[in-house]
């Protein structure tokens, strides 16, 4: 910690149980490539979001990313949030400015530019598995791109489907399926959302926000049925670059 405290520009990721984080490795490599020796990037693993205030007060920070499970919970600690983040209701990037802490959502940018090239005219309705902060950004983008959106939850909630309700008719109508749950993340690579995968076809597009492993069990099942598949690595790279743009603008 001593070395990073000497750095003039400190950035980092706020989340819980985030040792696996993509962001730390990505930005450390970026700083090295740009020869930014006075820049550092750290994981700030908070047991509870209440620790966010003291983190900001005690550390001389220049910018933060936010991940599970604090993309929504962090909002009350901010001075303002950008228009997109406000519409989504979730923040994954925080800029430290003269006007205080400003929250942004770059997940939406990353997802949109990652999935747009894969969408076909028959992709009119989407299922989103998971109901956390990331899923809100996914829903925002899909609606923006003209798709109907239905959330899938483990528990019964108004306006959502449960996994038990998924059948051939539902999958036939929803040809885009996005996994926003942690199911299948390394090391639990055999886990996957509880779908009737046999009803998938080559008309389906399966997108998994997980990038490790590169091909989750969810994506493997889709591939077996001829579906188009994509993991979340490009989205993560794009959202990270957008965050960097915000921090340095």
C-alpha positions in Angstrom: 0.0 0.0 0.0 2.9 2.4 0.7 3.9 2.5 -3.0 0.4 3.3 -4.2 0.0 6.0 -1.6 2.9 7.9 -3.2 1.1 8.0 -6.5 -0.3 11.4 -7.5 -3.3 10.0 -9.4 -5.1 7.2 -7.6 -7.9 5.3 -9.3 -9.7 2.2 -8.2 -12.7 -0.1 -8.1 -15.3 -0.2 -5.4 -17.2 -3.5 -4.9 -17.4 -6.6 -2.7 -15.3 -9.7 -3.1 -13.6 -8.2 -6.2 -10.2 -9.9 -6.2 -11.2 -11.3 -9.7 -11.6 -7.8 -11.1 -11.0 -7.1 -14.7 -10.5 -3.4 -14.1 -7.3 -3.5 -12.0 -5.3 -5.5 -14.6 -6.7 -3.5 -17.5 -5.8 -0.1 -16.1 -2.4 -1.1 -14.7 -1.5 -2.3 -18.2 -2.9 0.9 -19.7 -0.9 3.1 -17.3 2.3 1.2 -18.1 1.7 1.5 -21.9 1.1 5.2 -21.5 4.1 5.6 -19.1 1.9 7.1 -16.5 4.2 6.4 -13.6 2.3 8.7 -11.2 -1.0 6.7 -11.8 -2.2 3.7 -9.8 -5.3 1.5 -9.7 -6.5 -0.4 -6.7 -9.3 -2.6 -5.6 -11.3 -1.2 -2.7 -13.2 -4.1 -1.3 -15.9 -2.8 1.0 -17.9 -5.2 3.2 -20.7 -2.6 3.2 -21.4 0.6 1.2 -21.3 2.6 4.4 -17.5 2.4 4.1 -17.6 4.5 0.9 -17.6 7.9 2.7 -14.5 7.2 4.7 -12.8 5.8 1.6 -13.3 9.0 -0.2 -12.3 11.1 2.8 -9.1 9.2 3.6 -7.8 8.6 0.1 -6.8 11.2 -2.4 -8.6 9.7 -5.4 -9.0 10.9 -9.0 -11.6 8.4 -10.2 -13.5 5.3 -9.3 -15.3 2.4 -11.0 -18.1 0.7 -9.1 -19.2 -2.9 -9.4 -21.4 -5.5 -7.8 -23.2 -5.0 -5.5 -22.9 -1.2 -5.1 -23.9 0.2 -8.5 -27.2 1.4 -7.1 -26.3 1.7 -3.4 -23.5 4.2 -4.1 -25.9 6.8 -5.6 -26.9 8.6 -2.3 -23.2 9.2 -1.6 -22.7 11.2 -4.9 -23.2 14.9 -5.5 -24.8 14.4 -8.9 -25.3 11.8 -11.6 -25.2 12.1 -15.4 -28.3 11.8 -17.5 -27.8 8.3 -18.7 -26.9 7.0 -15.2 -30.1 8.8 -13.9 -32.3 7.1 -16.5 -30.7 3.7 -15.7 -30.7 4.1 -12.0 -27.1 2.7 -11.6 -23.6 4.1 -11.6 -20.4 2.3 -12.5 -18.0 5.2 -12.9 -17.4 8.2 -10.6 -15.6 11.4 -11.6 -13.9 13.5 -8.9 -14.6 17.1 -10.0 -14.6 20.7 -8.7 -18.4 20.2 -8.3 -18.0 17.0 -6.2 -18.5 13.4 -7.0 -20.4 12.8 -10.3 -21.7 9.4 -11.2 -21.8 8.0 -14.7 -22.9 4.8 -16.4 -20.4 3.5 -19.0 -21.9 -0.1 -18.9 -24.6 1.1 -21.3 -22.0 2.5 -23.7 -19.9 -0.7 -23.6 -22.9 -3.0 -24.1 -24.5 -1.0 -26.9 -21.4 -0.9 -29.0 -20.7 -4.6 -28.3 -24.1 -6.0 -29.1 -25.3 -3.7 -31.9 -23.3 -5.4 -34.7 -24.9 -8.8 -33.8 -28.5 -7.7 -33.9 -30.7 -8.9 -36.7 -34.2 -7.9 -37.8 -35.7 -11.0 -36.1 -34.2 -9.9 -32.7 -37.3 -8.1 -31.5 -37.6 -9.3 -27.9 -35.1 -10.0 -25.1 -34.9 -11.9 -21.9 -32.6 -10.4 -19.2 -31.6 -12.8 -16.5 -30.8 -11.0 -13.3 -32.2 -7.8 -11.7 -29.1 -6.0 -10.4 -27.5 -2.7 -11.4 -25.8 -4.2 -14.5 -29.2 -5.5 -15.8 -30.6 -2.0 -15.6 -28.0 -0.8 -18.1 -28.7 -3.7 -20.4 -32.4 -3.1 -20.4 -31.8 0.6 -21.1 -29.7 -0.2 -24.1 -32.0 -2.9 -25.5 -35.1 -0.6 -25.3 -33.1 2.2 -26.9 -32.3 -0.2 -29.8 -36.0 -1.0 -30.2 -36.3 -4.4 -28.5 -39.0 -5.4 -26.0 -37.5 -6.4 -22.7 -38.6 -9.0 -20.0 -36.6 -9.6 -16.8 -36.3 -13.1 -15.4 -36.0 -13.5 -11.7 -35.6 -16.4 -9.2 -38.6 -15.0 -7.2 -42.0 -13.9 -8.4 -42.1 -10.1 -9.1 -44.5 -8.0 -10.9 -43.8 -7.6 -14.6 -41.1 -10.3 -14.5 -40.9 -14.0 -15.4 -39.6 -16.7 -13.2 -37.3 -19.4 -14.5 -40.1 -21.9 -14.0 -42.2 -20.0 -16.5 -39.7 -20.3 -19.3 -40.8 -22.7 -22.0 -40.6 -23.2 -25.8 -43.1 -20.5 -26.5 -41.3 -17.9 -24.4 -37.9 -18.7 -26.0 -39.4 -18.6 -29.5 -40.7 -15.1 -28.8 -37.5 -13.9 -27.1 -34.6 -14.4 -29.4 -32.1 -12.3 -27.5 -31.1 -13.7 -24.0 -28.6 -11.8 -21.8 -27.1 -13.3 -18.7 -26.5 -10.6 -16.0 -26.2 -13.1 -13.2 -22.8 -14.4 -11.8 -23.8 -18.0 -12.7 -20.9 -19.6 -14.5 -18.1 -17.3 -13.3 -14.8 -19.0 -12.6 -14.2 -21.1 -10.6 -17.9 -22.3 -10.7 -17.8 -22.8 -14.4 -20.4 -25.6 -14.5 -23.2 -23.4 -13.2 -25.6 -21.8 -15.7 -29.1 -20.1 -15.6 -31.9 -22.6 -15.5 -33.2 -22.4 -19.1 -34.8 -25.0 -21.4 -31.8 -24.8 -23.7 -33.3 -27.4 -26.1 -35.6 -24.8 -27.4 -32.8 -22.5 -28.6 -32.2 -22.2 -32.3 -29.9 -20.5 -34.8 -32.2 -17.5 -34.6 -31.1 -16.8 -31.0 -28.4 -14.5 -29.7 -27.0 -15.3 -26.3 -24.9 -12.7 -24.6 -23.1 -13.3 -21.2 -21.7 -10.4 -19.2 -19.2 -12.9 -17.8 -15.8 -13.0 -19.5 -14.0 -15.6 -17.3 -14.3 -18.3 -18.6 -14.3 -17.1 -22.1 -17.1 -19.4 -23.0 -19.5 -20.1 -20.1 -21.7 -23.1 -19.8 -24.6 -20.8 -20.8 -22.8 -19.8 -24.0 -21.8 -23.4 -24.7 -25.4 -24.6 -24.5 -26.4 -21.9 -26.9 -23.6 -22.8 -29.3 -24.7 -26.4 -29.3 -28.1 -25.2 -30.6 -26.6 -23.0 -33.3 -27.2 -19.7 -31.5 -24.9 -16.7 -31.9 -22.9 -16.2 -28.7 -20.8 -13.4 -27.2 -19.1 -12.9 -23.8 -18.7 -9.6 -21.9 -15.0 -8.9 -22.5 -15.5 -6.4 -25.3 -18.2 -4.6 -23.2 -15.7 -4.4 -20.3 -13.0 -2.9 -22.5 -15.3 -0.4 -24.0 -16.8 0.7 -20.7 -13.3 1.0 -19.2 -12.2 3.3 -22.1 -15.3 5.4 -21.7 -14.5 5.7 -17.9 -11.0 6.8 -18.8 -12.4 9.4 -21.2 -14.6 10.7 -18.4 -11.8 10.9 -15.8 -9.4 12.7 -18.2 -11.8 15.1 -19.9 
